[in-house]
């Protein structure tokens, strides 16, 4: 296979499926299923196995990584091995003490913000108050950078200076707020480094037929994410210090033409219990890093990219709707019996998020112990 190295360039590690939010597009259905997270010893074993791959970076995601007790220890383990760590969070429970610890061991913290207003963000994220929590988290990170200096506090962090920013998953309900995120949100955090826009991928809940009809970007909208004029406009609107990017995320599709050309994302995705997915964003695993050599698992994963069923399903994909249909078929083919049962239980999306029912009321905040998360 052309362009595929012996090891993945990046690792996406969903450390838990626990989450205080109920995002309408959630790829992992977090907050709606068992967390499956390991204890600290197990997570450190996974971290050691991933460090052997010497990837360019490891993303700690979920679910909500800050719901995992010991997550700082895990990030520190990777950083001490020379692996830059990025942590993705919805920001619900981020406090100053935790932010300082993250700045010590992470190269980057990314806060998910899926709207420029509470009305839009809270509906996409499925919980009232989530917009304000995300904004608070960004403010805490901004103050952390200010207090620590641009290089951050001393520690084992790999990857250079500590940075933070926003990741916005684009669906139809928030596509029209891209400019407002640049003009009304980004300037509020003067030490923020980046604002990343990425199309929702038809994976997990975002692969449901109703989601494809009502919220997955249209082909025209997805196409605009490659428009240099739009990119230039957004960069002009945002503060000069903020790096603005946007992508249609086709690198995650694993289209056979892109695989052959070496244009797909060379990434390994790890589930909370250490299981390795054959392809990020698609169901179906090839083993577990706690029981088998991680290099062997990577070889199996890469072999799936050329599987006849996968190539047949993805070869004809040209539209977002076709991608969603192919995802459902691939997930049904390679998912375990338990996975297929979970997929069958998914409630479909009957209407656009903007016209859906109100999100749940906020619960009392979770108080964190410095250096840990609960």
C-alpha positions, 0 to 999 in steps of 0.5 A: 500500500502506497504512502503507509508507514510502519507506524501511525503518525498520530494516535486518537485515544478515547480514554472514556465514554463518560461525558456530561454532554449529549452531543447530537453528532457524537461519534462515540455515543458518549454519555449514552453507554458504559464508560469502559475506561481502564484504571490508572495502571491499565491506562499507563500500560496503554500509554507505554505501548503507544509511546513505543510507536513514537507518533507525532502526537497523541490526542486524549479524547472521549467522552470527556477526558477530564472525567477520568481520574488520573488523566494528568498522570497519563498525559505526563507519562506520554510527555516524558516519553517525548510524545506531544499530547493534545487533550480535547474537552467540552470544558464542563468541569475545567478549573484553574488548578487542573488547567495549570496541571494540563499546561505542565504536561500537555502541548495543547488543549482544545475546547469544543465550541459548536456555536457562537451563541448559547442557543446554538451550541447548547442544542448541538451539545445537548445540555443547557449551560454547556456554552457558558462552561466552554467559555469559562474553560477558555477564559481559564486557559487564557489566564493560565497562559498569562500567569505561566508565560507563553512557554507555560510552567516547567514540566515534562511536556513534549512539543514545545510551548503550551497552546490552546484553542477552539475546535468547532464541529460544523453541522447545518445548525451552526454553519452560518456562525463561522464568521461570528466565531471569528469576530465575537468569540475569538477576540475574547481570549487574547492568548488563544492560538487557533480556531479550527473548523471541521465538517462533522463526519458521518460516524456514530450518531452522525451516521444516522439516516435522519442526521444525514438528512437534517444536520450533516453538511450539504455537499455545497457547504462541505465544498465551501470548506475548500474555498480559499476566498472563504478561508481568507475572509475568516482569517481577516475577521479573526484576530491576527494572533489566531490561526484559523483553519477549516477542513471537510475531513475527507482524510477520515473517509478512507476512500480507496483513491486517497488510500492509494495516493497516501492522502488519508490520515495515518492515525490509530484510534484506541477505544477506552478499554485498549481495543484498536479500531481498524479505521478511525471513525468506523466501527470494528476492532482488530485487537487490544494493546493490552494483550498484543504488540501494538505494531501487529495491531497497526498492520491489521488495521492497515490491512482493513483499508484494502478489504474488498468490502470496504473498498467496494462500499467507499469507491463510489462515495462522492457525496456526504449522504453516500458517505453516511450510507457507506458508514452504516454498511461498514459498521454493520459488517465489522461491528461486534454483535454488541455494536450492532445491537447498540446501533439498532437502538439509536433513536434517529434524528427526526428534525434539525437541531435548531428546531428540536427540543430544548437541552437538559437543564444543568446539573451542579458542577463537579468539583475537581481535586488539583492534579486529578479529575473526577 
